[in-house]
């Protein structure tokens, strides 16, 4: 189960904006993706590691959608440990 609560979305949003290096807010579409991760029980640490991995591969990511595959891969990786 994920880290449910109001801090989940805020923590992910803050981390993504920090990684992106510009802007201060997520779009409604980005927030919907983050909310879905929370609803689906994706652990917060998995989401943050996935975002970090996505930015290591492509520092020019502009939206959370650009991190989806990396978050999914990180979730699969942690489930096989």
PDB file with one MODEL, atoms N, CA, C and O in Angstrom:
MODEL        1
ATOM      1  N   UNK A   1       0.847  -1.180   0.000  1.00  0.00           N
ATOM      2  CA  UNK A   1       0.000   0.000   0.000  1.00  0.00           C
ATOM      3  C   UNK A   1       0.884   1.231   0.000  1.00  0.00           C
ATOM      4  O   UNK A   1       1.959   1.213   0.600  1.00  0.00           O
ATOM      5  N   UNK A   2       0.465   2.290  -0.650  1.00  0.00           N
ATOM      6  CA  UNK A   2       1.230   3.530  -0.747  1.00  0.00           C
ATOM      7  C   UNK A   2       1.102   4.374   0.493  1.00  0.00           C
ATOM      8  O   UNK A   2       0.376   4.024   1.424  1.00  0.00           O
ATOM      9  N   UNK A   3       1.795   5.467   0.506  1.00  0.00           N
ATOM     10  CA  UNK A   3       1.712   6.414   1.606  1.00  0.00           C
ATOM     11  C   UNK A   3       0.568   7.372   1.331  1.00  0.00           C
ATOM     12  O   UNK A   3       0.778   8.454   0.783  1.00  0.00           O
ATOM     13  N   UNK A   4      -0.640   6.982   1.708  1.00  0.00           N
ATOM     14  CA  UNK A   4      -1.825   7.786   1.402  1.00  0.00           C
ATOM     15  C   UNK A   4      -1.830   9.062   2.230  1.00  0.00           C
ATOM     16  O   UNK A   4      -1.224   9.132   3.300  1.00  0.00           O
ATOM     17  N   UNK A   5      -2.518  10.057   1.718  1.00  0.00           N
ATOM     18  CA  UNK A   5      -2.676  11.301   2.452  1.00  0.00           C
ATOM     19  C   UNK A   5      -2.285  12.496   1.629  1.00  0.00           C
ATOM     20  O   UNK A   5      -1.727  12.362   0.539  1.00  0.00           O
ATOM     21  N   UNK A   6      -2.579  13.674   2.154  1.00  0.00           N
ATOM     22  CA  UNK A   6      -2.328  14.899   1.391  1.00  0.00           C
ATOM     23  C   UNK A   6      -0.855  15.138   1.095  1.00  0.00           C
ATOM     24  O   UNK A   6      -0.534  15.844   0.139  1.00  0.00           O
ATOM     25  N   UNK A   7       0.041  14.574   1.881  1.00  0.00           N
ATOM     26  CA  UNK A   7       1.467  14.798   1.649  1.00  0.00           C
ATOM     27  C   UNK A   7       1.990  14.045   0.434  1.00  0.00           C
ATOM     28  O   UNK A   7       3.011  14.431  -0.136  1.00  0.00           O
ATOM     29  N   UNK A   8       1.313  12.984   0.030  1.00  0.00           N
ATOM     30  CA  UNK A   8       1.762  12.170  -1.114  1.00  0.00           C
ATOM     31  C   UNK A   8       1.837  13.041  -2.369  1.00  0.00           C
ATOM     32  O   UNK A   8       2.893  13.152  -2.991  1.00  0.00           O
ATOM     33  N   UNK A   9       0.726  13.649  -2.731  1.00  0.00           N
ATOM     34  CA  UNK A   9       0.682  14.462  -3.946  1.00  0.00           C
ATOM     35  C   UNK A   9       1.645  15.646  -3.835  1.00  0.00           C
ATOM     36  O   UNK A   9       2.370  15.949  -4.783  1.00  0.00           O
ATOM     37  N   UNK A  10       1.654  16.299  -2.702  1.00  0.00           N
ATOM     38  CA  UNK A  10       2.547  17.445  -2.518  1.00  0.00           C
ATOM     39  C   UNK A  10       4.010  17.067  -2.585  1.00  0.00           C
ATOM     40  O   UNK A  10       4.817  17.791  -3.168  1.00  0.00           O
ATOM     41  N   UNK A  11       4.357  15.937  -1.993  1.00  0.00           N
ATOM     42  CA  UNK A  11       5.742  15.482  -2.007  1.00  0.00           C
ATOM     43  C   UNK A  11       6.185  15.150  -3.427  1.00  0.00           C
ATOM     44  O   UNK A  11       7.272  15.538  -3.856  1.00  0.00           O
ATOM     45  N   UNK A  12       5.323  14.422  -4.158  1.00  0.00           N
ATOM     46  CA  UNK A  12       5.661  14.079  -5.538  1.00  0.00           C
ATOM     47  C   UNK A  12       5.762  15.342  -6.389  1.00  0.00           C
ATOM     48  O   UNK A  12       6.692  15.482  -7.183  1.00  0.00           O
ATOM     49  N   UNK A  13       4.819  16.253  -6.229  1.00  0.00           N
ATOM     50  CA  UNK A  13       4.834  17.501  -7.003  1.00  0.00           C
ATOM     51  C   UNK A  13       6.108  18.296  -6.734  1.00  0.00           C
ATOM     52  O   UNK A  13       6.764  18.761  -7.667  1.00  0.00           O
ATOM     53  N   UNK A  14       6.453  18.449  -5.464  1.00  0.00           N
ATOM     54  CA  UNK A  14       7.667  19.200  -5.110  1.00  0.00           C
ATOM     55  C   UNK A  14       8.912  18.543  -5.691  1.00  0.00           C
ATOM     56  O   UNK A  14       9.791  19.227  -6.215  1.00  0.00           O
ATOM     57  N   UNK A  15       8.989  17.224  -5.601  1.00  0.00           N
ATOM     58  CA  UNK A  15      10.152  16.504  -6.100  1.00  0.00           C
ATOM     59  C   UNK A  15      10.254  16.629  -7.614  1.00  0.00           C
ATOM     60  O   UNK A  15      11.338  16.865  -8.148  1.00  0.00           O
ATOM     61  N   UNK A  16       9.127  16.472  -8.307  1.00  0.00           N
ATOM     62  CA  UNK A  16       9.143  16.580  -9.762  1.00  0.00           C
ATOM     63  C   UNK A  16       9.576  17.980 -10.198  1.00  0.00           C
ATOM     64  O   UNK A  16      10.410  18.118 -11.092  1.00  0.00           O
ATOM     65  N   UNK A  17       9.024  19.002  -9.583  1.00  0.00           N
ATOM     66  CA  UNK A  17       9.373  20.383  -9.949  1.00  0.00           C
ATOM     67  C   UNK A  17      10.856  20.630  -9.686  1.00  0.00           C
ATOM     68  O   UNK A  17      11.524  21.290 -10.481  1.00  0.00           O
ATOM     69  N   UNK A  18      11.371  20.106  -8.581  1.00  0.00           N
ATOM     70  CA  UNK A  18      12.801  20.254  -8.281  1.00  0.00           C
ATOM     71  C   UNK A  18      13.649  19.568  -9.352  1.00  0.00           C
ATOM     72  O   UNK A  18      14.647  20.127  -9.809  1.00  0.00           O
ATOM     73  N   UNK A  19      13.258  18.369  -9.750  1.00  0.00           N
ATOM     74  CA  UNK A  19      14.004  17.645 -10.790  1.00  0.00           C
ATOM     75  C   UNK A  19      13.939  18.385 -12.129  1.00  0.00           C
ATOM     76  O   UNK A  19      14.930  18.460 -12.855  1.00  0.00           O
ATOM     77  N   UNK A  20      12.774  18.924 -12.440  1.00  0.00           N
ATOM     78  CA  UNK A  20      12.573  19.635 -13.703  1.00  0.00           C
ATOM     79  C   UNK A  20      13.376  20.939 -13.727  1.00  0.00           C
ATOM     80  O   UNK A  20      13.850  21.368 -14.779  1.00  0.00           O
ATOM     81  N   UNK A  21      13.520  21.558 -12.557  1.00  0.00           N
ATOM     82  CA  UNK A  21      14.346  22.756 -12.448  1.00  0.00           C
ATOM     83  C   UNK A  21      13.661  24.048 -12.859  1.00  0.00           C
ATOM     84  O   UNK A  21      14.316  25.085 -12.958  1.00  0.00           O
ATOM     85  N   UNK A  22      12.369  24.005 -13.098  1.00  0.00           N
ATOM     86  CA  UNK A  22      11.646  25.240 -13.424  1.00  0.00           C
ATOM     87  C   UNK A  22      10.175  25.044 -13.106  1.00  0.00           C
ATOM     88  O   UNK A  22       9.693  23.922 -12.947  1.00  0.00           O
ATOM     89  N   UNK A  23       9.483  26.155 -13.020  1.00  0.00           N
ATOM     90  CA  UNK A  23       8.065  26.108 -12.693  1.00  0.00           C
ATOM     91  C   UNK A  23       7.855  25.821 -11.227  1.00  0.00           C
ATOM     92  O   UNK A  23       8.786  25.461 -10.507  1.00  0.00           O
ATOM     93  N   UNK A  24       6.623  25.986 -10.794  1.00  0.00           N
ATOM     94  CA  UNK A  24       6.353  25.753  -9.386  1.00  0.00           C
ATOM     95  C   UNK A  24       5.126  24.890  -9.151  1.00  0.00           C
ATOM     96  O   UNK A  24       4.785  24.578  -8.010  1.00  0.00           O
ATOM     97  N   UNK A  25       4.462  24.506 -10.241  1.00  0.00           N
ATOM     98  CA  UNK A  25       3.241  23.732 -10.082  1.00  0.00           C
ATOM     99  C   UNK A  25       3.141  22.665 -11.167  1.00  0.00           C
ATOM    100  O   UNK A  25       3.785  22.746 -12.213  1.00  0.00           O
ATOM    101  N   UNK A  26       2.315  21.666 -10.883  1.00  0.00           N
ATOM    102  CA  UNK A  26       2.023  20.647 -11.878  1.00  0.00           C
ATOM    103  C   UNK A  26       0.722  20.991 -12.582  1.00  0.00           C
ATOM    104  O   UNK A  26      -0.147  21.662 -12.025  1.00  0.00           O
ATOM    105  N   UNK A  27       0.604  20.525 -13.804  1.00  0.00           N
ATOM    106  CA  UNK A  27      -0.631  20.720 -14.559  1.00  0.00           C
ATOM    107  C   UNK A  27      -1.719  19.812 -13.986  1.00  0.00           C
ATOM    108  O   UNK A  27      -1.417  18.867 -13.258  1.00  0.00           O
ATOM    109  N   UNK A  28      -2.975  20.091 -14.311  1.00  0.00           N
ATOM    110  CA  UNK A  28      -4.042  19.184 -13.877  1.00  0.00           C
ATOM    111  C   UNK A  28      -3.825  17.750 -14.368  1.00  0.00           C
ATOM    112  O   UNK A  28      -4.123  16.804 -13.639  1.00  0.00           O
ATOM    113  N   UNK A  29      -3.319  17.573 -15.572  1.00  0.00           N
ATOM    114  CA  UNK A  29      -3.046  16.224 -16.085  1.00  0.00           C
ATOM    115  C   UNK A  29      -1.955  15.537 -15.257  1.00  0.00           C
ATOM    116  O   UNK A  29      -2.060  14.349 -14.951  1.00  0.00           O
ATOM    117  N   UNK A  30      -0.912  16.286 -14.896  1.00  0.00           N
ATOM    118  CA  UNK A  30       0.149  15.730 -14.055  1.00  0.00           C
ATOM    119  C   UNK A  30      -0.402  15.331 -12.685  1.00  0.00           C
ATOM    120  O   UNK A  30      -0.087  14.258 -12.170  1.00  0.00           O
ATOM    121  N   UNK A  31      -1.219  16.193 -12.109  1.00  0.00           N
ATOM    122  CA  UNK A  31      -1.803  15.902 -10.797  1.00  0.00           C
ATOM    123  C   UNK A  31      -2.691  14.661 -10.856  1.00  0.00           C
ATOM    124  O   UNK A  31      -2.739  13.887  -9.900  1.00  0.00           O
ATOM    125  N   UNK A  32      -3.387  14.470 -11.960  1.00  0.00           N
ATOM    126  CA  UNK A  32      -4.231  13.279 -12.118  1.00  0.00           C
ATOM    127  C   UNK A  32      -3.387  12.005 -12.133  1.00  0.00           C
ATOM    128  O   UNK A  32      -3.792  10.988 -11.570  1.00  0.00           O
ATOM    129  N   UNK A  33      -2.227  12.054 -12.769  1.00  0.00           N
ATOM    130  CA  UNK A  33      -1.328  10.895 -12.799  1.00  0.00           C
ATOM    131  C   UNK A  33      -0.842  10.576 -11.391  1.00  0.00           C
ATOM    132  O   UNK A  33      -0.848   9.419 -10.970  1.00  0.00           O
ATOM    133  N   UNK A  34      -0.423  11.608 -10.670  1.00  0.00           N
ATOM    134  CA  UNK A  34       0.061  11.414  -9.302  1.00  0.00           C
ATOM    135  C   UNK A  34      -1.057  10.866  -8.418  1.00  0.00           C
ATOM    136  O   UNK A  34      -0.833   9.960  -7.616  1.00  0.00           O
ATOM    137  N   UNK A  35      -2.255  11.416  -8.567  1.00  0.00           N
ATOM    138  CA  UNK A  35      -3.394  10.935  -7.782  1.00  0.00           C
ATOM    139  C   UNK A  35      -3.696   9.469  -8.092  1.00  0.00           C
ATOM    140  O   UNK A  35      -4.068   8.711  -7.197  1.00  0.00           O
ATOM    141  N   UNK A  36      -3.540   9.069  -9.345  1.00  0.00           N
ATOM    142  CA  UNK A  36      -3.760   7.668  -9.726  1.00  0.00           C
ATOM    143  C   UNK A  36      -2.721   6.766  -9.075  1.00  0.00           C
ATOM    144  O   UNK A  36      -3.054   5.677  -8.607  1.00  0.00           O
ATOM    145  N   UNK A  37      -1.462   7.208  -9.038  1.00  0.00           N
ATOM    146  CA  UNK A  37      -0.430   6.415  -8.358  1.00  0.00           C
ATOM    147  C   UNK A  37      -0.796   6.233  -6.886  1.00  0.00           C
ATOM    148  O   UNK A  37      -0.672   5.141  -6.332  1.00  0.00           O
ATOM    149  N   UNK A  38      -1.247   7.314  -6.267  1.00  0.00           N
ATOM    150  CA  UNK A  38      -1.635   7.221  -4.858  1.00  0.00           C
ATOM    151  C   UNK A  38      -2.827   6.274  -4.706  1.00  0.00           C
ATOM    152  O   UNK A  38      -2.813   5.393  -3.845  1.00  0.00           O
ATOM    153  N   UNK A  39      -3.838   6.447  -5.522  1.00  0.00           N
ATOM    154  CA  UNK A  39      -5.038   5.610  -5.465  1.00  0.00           C
ATOM    155  C   UNK A  39      -4.691   4.130  -5.676  1.00  0.00           C
ATOM    156  O   UNK A  39      -5.269   3.249  -5.040  1.00  0.00           O
ATOM    157  N   UNK A  40      -3.741   3.876  -6.576  1.00  0.00           N
ATOM    158  CA  UNK A  40      -3.346   2.503  -6.893  1.00  0.00           C
ATOM    159  C   UNK A  40      -2.373   1.914  -5.871  1.00  0.00           C
ATOM    160  O   UNK A  40      -1.974   0.755  -5.987  1.00  0.00           O
ATOM    161  N   UNK A  41      -1.995   2.707  -4.879  1.00  0.00           N
ATOM    162  CA  UNK A  41      -1.133   2.208  -3.812  1.00  0.00           C
ATOM    163  C   UNK A  41       0.336   2.121  -4.155  1.00  0.00           C
ATOM    164  O   UNK A  41       1.076   1.362  -3.528  1.00  0.00           O
ATOM    165  N   UNK A  42       0.771   2.890  -5.147  1.00  0.00           N
ATOM    166  CA  UNK A  42       2.201   2.891  -5.485  1.00  0.00           C
ATOM    167  C   UNK A  42       2.939   3.614  -4.359  1.00  0.00           C
ATOM    168  O   UNK A  42       2.657   4.784  -4.096  1.00  0.00           O
ATOM    169  N   UNK A  43       3.866   2.950  -3.699  1.00  0.00           N
ATOM    170  CA  UNK A  43       4.577   3.581  -2.582  1.00  0.00           C
ATOM    171  C   UNK A  43       5.303   4.864  -3.010  1.00  0.00           C
ATOM    172  O   UNK A  43       5.853   4.948  -4.109  1.00  0.00           O
ATOM    173  N   UNK A  44       5.291   5.827  -2.143  1.00  0.00           N
ATOM    174  CA  UNK A  44       5.903   7.122  -2.426  1.00  0.00           C
ATOM    175  C   UNK A  44       7.365   6.987  -2.816  1.00  0.00           C
ATOM    176  O   UNK A  44       7.815   7.633  -3.763  1.00  0.00           O
ATOM    177  N   UNK A  45       8.114   6.154  -2.097  1.00  0.00           N
ATOM    178  CA  UNK A  45       9.537   6.012  -2.414  1.00  0.00           C
ATOM    179  C   UNK A  45       9.751   5.439  -3.810  1.00  0.00           C
ATOM    180  O   UNK A  45      10.736   5.770  -4.471  1.00  0.00           O
ATOM    181  N   UNK A  46       8.839   4.585  -4.263  1.00  0.00           N
ATOM    182  CA  UNK A  46       8.932   4.013  -5.610  1.00  0.00           C
ATOM    183  C   UNK A  46       8.702   5.105  -6.656  1.00  0.00           C
ATOM    184  O   UNK A  46       9.417   5.173  -7.656  1.00  0.00           O
ATOM    185  N   UNK A  47       7.719   5.944  -6.425  1.00  0.00           N
ATOM    186  CA  UNK A  47       7.436   7.046  -7.353  1.00  0.00           C
ATOM    187  C   UNK A  47       8.635   7.976  -7.439  1.00  0.00           C
ATOM    188  O   UNK A  47       9.036   8.367  -8.535  1.00  0.00           O
ATOM    189  N   UNK A  48       9.212   8.334  -6.298  1.00  0.00           N
ATOM    190  CA  UNK A  48      10.355   9.260  -6.299  1.00  0.00           C
ATOM    191  C   UNK A  48      11.564   8.648  -7.000  1.00  0.00           C
ATOM    192  O   UNK A  48      12.255   9.333  -7.754  1.00  0.00           O
ATOM    193  N   UNK A  49      11.823   7.370  -6.760  1.00  0.00           N
ATOM    194  CA  UNK A  49      12.937   6.705  -7.459  1.00  0.00           C
ATOM    195  C   UNK A  49      12.678   6.635  -8.955  1.00  0.00           C
ATOM    196  O   UNK A  49      13.596   6.815  -9.755  1.00  0.00           O
ATOM    197  N   UNK A  50      11.441   6.377  -9.336  1.00  0.00           N
ATOM    198  CA  UNK A  50      11.095   6.340 -10.754  1.00  0.00           C
ATOM    199  C   UNK A  50      11.281   7.685 -11.431  1.00  0.00           C
ATOM    200  O   UNK A  50      11.799   7.760 -12.545  1.00  0.00           O
ATOM    201  N   UNK A  51      10.860   8.744 -10.759  1.00  0.00           N
ATOM    202  CA  UNK A  51      11.050  10.097 -11.306  1.00  0.00           C
ATOM    203  C   UNK A  51      12.531  10.396 -11.461  1.00  0.00           C
ATOM    204  O   UNK A  51      12.957  10.919 -12.492  1.00  0.00           O
ATOM    205  N   UNK A  52      13.315  10.070 -10.450  1.00  0.00           N
ATOM    206  CA  UNK A  52      14.763  10.308 -10.529  1.00  0.00           C
ATOM    207  C   UNK A  52      15.376   9.548 -11.698  1.00  0.00           C
ATOM    208  O   UNK A  52      16.214  10.084 -12.423  1.00  0.00           O
ATOM    209  N   UNK A  53      14.957   8.301 -11.878  1.00  0.00           N
ATOM    210  CA  UNK A  53      15.490   7.490 -12.989  1.00  0.00           C
ATOM    211  C   UNK A  53      15.096   8.096 -14.334  1.00  0.00           C
ATOM    212  O   UNK A  53      15.902   8.130 -15.263  1.00  0.00           O
ATOM    213  N   UNK A  54      13.867   8.569 -14.435  1.00  0.00           N
ATOM    214  CA  UNK A  54      13.403   9.177 -15.690  1.00  0.00           C
ATOM    215  C   UNK A  54      14.236  10.407 -16.030  1.00  0.00           C
ATOM    216  O   UNK A  54      14.605  10.604 -17.188  1.00  0.00           O
ATOM    217  N   UNK A  55      14.533  11.228 -15.041  1.00  0.00           N
ATOM    218  CA  UNK A  55      15.332  12.431 -15.298  1.00  0.00           C
ATOM    219  C   UNK A  55      16.789  12.109 -15.583  1.00  0.00           C
ATOM    220  O   UNK A  55      17.458  12.851 -16.303  1.00  0.00           O
ATOM    221  N   UNK A  56      17.292  11.008 -15.025  1.00  0.00           N
ATOM    222  CA  UNK A  56      18.664  10.606 -15.371  1.00  0.00           C
ATOM    223  C   UNK A  56      18.731  10.230 -16.847  1.00  0.00           C
ATOM    224  O   UNK A  56      19.712  10.535 -17.526  1.00  0.00           O
ATOM    225  N   UNK A  57      17.697   9.572 -17.337  1.00  0.00           N
ATOM    226  CA  UNK A  57      17.662   9.175 -18.750  1.00  0.00           C
ATOM    227  C   UNK A  57      17.375  10.347 -19.677  1.00  0.00           C
ATOM    228  O   UNK A  57      17.913  10.414 -20.782  1.00  0.00           O
ATOM    229  N   UNK A  58      16.531  11.270 -19.233  1.00  0.00           N
ATOM    230  CA  UNK A  58      16.120  12.383 -20.083  1.00  0.00           C
ATOM    231  C   UNK A  58      15.882  13.628 -19.231  1.00  0.00           C
ATOM    232  O   UNK A  58      14.776  13.818 -18.726  1.00  0.00           O
ATOM    233  N   UNK A  59      16.889  14.476 -19.061  1.00  0.00           N
ATOM    234  CA  UNK A  59      16.747  15.667 -18.233  1.00  0.00           C
ATOM    235  C   UNK A  59      15.761  16.701 -18.777  1.00  0.00           C
ATOM    236  O   UNK A  59      15.437  17.666 -18.084  1.00  0.00           O
ATOM    237  N   UNK A  60      15.285  16.514 -19.998  1.00  0.00           N
ATOM    238  CA  UNK A  60      14.378  17.493 -20.609  1.00  0.00           C
ATOM    239  C   UNK A  60      12.901  17.142 -20.418  1.00  0.00           C
ATOM    240  O   UNK A  60      12.047  17.709 -21.099  1.00  0.00           O
ATOM    241  N   UNK A  61      12.585  16.229 -19.516  1.00  0.00           N
ATOM    242  CA  UNK A  61      11.185  15.862 -19.271  1.00  0.00           C
ATOM    243  C   UNK A  61      10.412  17.106 -18.844  1.00  0.00           C
ATOM    244  O   UNK A  61      10.881  17.896 -18.025  1.00  0.00           O
ATOM    245  N   UNK A  62       9.223  17.263 -19.412  1.00  0.00           N
ATOM    246  CA  UNK A  62       8.411  18.443 -19.103  1.00  0.00           C
ATOM    247  C   UNK A  62       7.166  18.129 -18.284  1.00  0.00           C
ATOM    248  O   UNK A  62       6.583  19.025 -17.675  1.00  0.00           O
ATOM    249  N   UNK A  63       6.750  16.850 -18.263  1.00  0.00           N
ATOM    250  CA  UNK A  63       5.537  16.515 -17.523  1.00  0.00           C
ATOM    251  C   UNK A  63       5.709  15.187 -16.796  1.00  0.00           C
ATOM    252  O   UNK A  63       6.595  14.393 -17.112  1.00  0.00           O
ATOM    253  N   UNK A  64       4.849  14.971 -15.827  1.00  0.00           N
ATOM    254  CA  UNK A  64       4.880  13.730 -15.067  1.00  0.00           C
ATOM    255  C   UNK A  64       4.644  12.529 -15.991  1.00  0.00           C
ATOM    256  O   UNK A  64       5.147  11.435 -15.736  1.00  0.00           O
ATOM    257  N   UNK A  65       3.886  12.740 -17.054  1.00  0.00           N
ATOM    258  CA  UNK A  65       3.646  11.655 -18.011  1.00  0.00           C
ATOM    259  C   UNK A  65       4.957  11.089 -18.543  1.00  0.00           C
ATOM    260  O   UNK A  65       5.037   9.904 -18.865  1.00  0.00           O
ATOM    261  N   UNK A  66       5.971  11.918 -18.634  1.00  0.00           N
ATOM    262  CA  UNK A  66       7.280  11.470 -19.096  1.00  0.00           C
ATOM    263  C   UNK A  66       7.986  10.558 -18.107  1.00  0.00           C
ATOM    264  O   UNK A  66       9.020   9.973 -18.429  1.00  0.00           O
ATOM    265  N   UNK A  67       7.439  10.435 -16.917  1.00  0.00           N
ATOM    266  CA  UNK A  67       8.037   9.587 -15.877  1.00  0.00           C
ATOM    267  C   UNK A  67       7.264   8.294 -15.665  1.00  0.00           C
ATOM    268  O   UNK A  67       7.705   7.425 -14.913  1.00  0.00           O
ATOM    269  N   UNK A  68       6.112   8.156 -16.322  1.00  0.00           N
ATOM    270  CA  UNK A  68       5.248   6.993 -16.086  1.00  0.00           C
ATOM    271  C   UNK A  68       5.970   5.665 -16.282  1.00  0.00           C
ATOM    272  O   UNK A  68       5.897   4.790 -15.419  1.00  0.00           O
ATOM    273  N   UNK A  69       6.655   5.508 -17.391  1.00  0.00           N
ATOM    274  CA  UNK A  69       7.320   4.228 -17.681  1.00  0.00           C
ATOM    275  C   UNK A  69       8.375   3.920 -16.622  1.00  0.00           C
ATOM    276  O   UNK A  69       8.507   2.773 -16.196  1.00  0.00           O
ATOM    277  N   UNK A  70       9.119   4.926 -16.199  1.00  0.00           N
ATOM    278  CA  UNK A  70      10.162   4.702 -15.195  1.00  0.00           C
ATOM    279  C   UNK A  70       9.554   4.340 -13.839  1.00  0.00           C
ATOM    280  O   UNK A  70      10.101   3.502 -13.121  1.00  0.00           O
ATOM    281  N   UNK A  71       8.439   4.957 -13.485  1.00  0.00           N
ATOM    282  CA  UNK A  71       7.769   4.616 -12.226  1.00  0.00           C
ATOM    283  C   UNK A  71       7.239   3.190 -12.296  1.00  0.00           C
ATOM    284  O   UNK A  71       7.366   2.433 -11.334  1.00  0.00           O
ATOM    285  N   UNK A  72       6.651   2.823 -13.417  1.00  0.00           N
ATOM    286  CA  UNK A  72       6.141   1.462 -13.600  1.00  0.00           C
ATOM    287  C   UNK A  72       7.283   0.447 -13.515  1.00  0.00           C
ATOM    288  O   UNK A  72       7.139  -0.599 -12.881  1.00  0.00           O
ATOM    289  N   UNK A  73       8.411   0.752 -14.149  1.00  0.00           N
ATOM    290  CA  UNK A  73       9.568  -0.142 -14.104  1.00  0.00           C
ATOM    291  C   UNK A  73      10.089  -0.278 -12.679  1.00  0.00           C
ATOM    292  O   UNK A  73      10.446  -1.374 -12.248  1.00  0.00           O
ATOM    293  N   UNK A  74      10.133   0.819 -11.959  1.00  0.00           N
ATOM    294  CA  UNK A  74      10.609   0.787 -10.569  1.00  0.00           C
ATOM    295  C   UNK A  74       9.657  -0.030  -9.696  1.00  0.00           C
ATOM    296  O   UNK A  74      10.100  -0.773  -8.821  1.00  0.00           O
ATOM    297  N   UNK A  75       8.365   0.103  -9.931  1.00  0.00           N
ATOM    298  CA  UNK A  75       7.385  -0.666  -9.175  1.00  0.00           C
ATOM    299  C   UNK A  75       7.560  -2.160  -9.448  1.00  0.00           C
ATOM    300  O   UNK A  75       7.535  -2.968  -8.519  1.00  0.00           O
ATOM    301  N   UNK A  76       7.736  -2.522 -10.696  1.00  0.00           N
ATOM    302  CA  UNK A  76       7.949  -3.932 -11.045  1.00  0.00           C
ATOM    303  C   UNK A  76       9.231  -4.458 -10.413  1.00  0.00           C
ATOM    304  O   UNK A  76       9.275  -5.580  -9.908  1.00  0.00           O
ATOM    305  N   UNK A  77      10.271  -3.631 -10.449  1.00  0.00           N
ATOM    306  CA  UNK A  77      11.557  -4.028  -9.880  1.00  0.00           C
ATOM    307  C   UNK A  77      11.421  -4.280  -8.389  1.00  0.00           C
ATOM    308  O   UNK A  77      11.954  -5.269  -7.887  1.00  0.00           O
ATOM    309  N   UNK A  78      10.728  -3.419  -7.673  1.00  0.00           N
ATOM    310  CA  UNK A  78      10.607  -3.579  -6.227  1.00  0.00           C
ATOM    311  C   UNK A  78       9.728  -4.761  -5.852  1.00  0.00           C
ATOM    312  O   UNK A  78       9.892  -5.341  -4.779  1.00  0.00           O
ATOM    313  N   UNK A  79       8.799  -5.120  -6.723  1.00  0.00           N
ATOM    314  CA  UNK A  79       7.925  -6.262  -6.455  1.00  0.00           C
ATOM    315  C   UNK A  79       8.645  -7.585  -6.671  1.00  0.00           C
ATOM    316  O   UNK A  79       8.198  -8.620  -6.175  1.00  0.00           O
ATOM    317  N   UNK A  80       9.747  -7.564  -7.400  1.00  0.00           N
ATOM    318  CA  UNK A  80      10.487  -8.808  -7.628  1.00  0.00           C
ATOM    319  C   UNK A  80      11.614  -9.003  -6.625  1.00  0.00           C
ATOM    320  O   UNK A  80      12.275 -10.041  -6.629  1.00  0.00           O
ATOM    321  N   UNK A  81      11.834  -8.025  -5.777  1.00  0.00           N
ATOM    322  CA  UNK A  81      12.910  -8.155  -4.783  1.00  0.00           C
ATOM    323  C   UNK A  81      12.497  -9.065  -3.640  1.00  0.00           C
ATOM    324  O   UNK A  81      13.278  -9.288  -2.714  1.00  0.00           O
TER     325      UNK A  81
ENDMDL
END
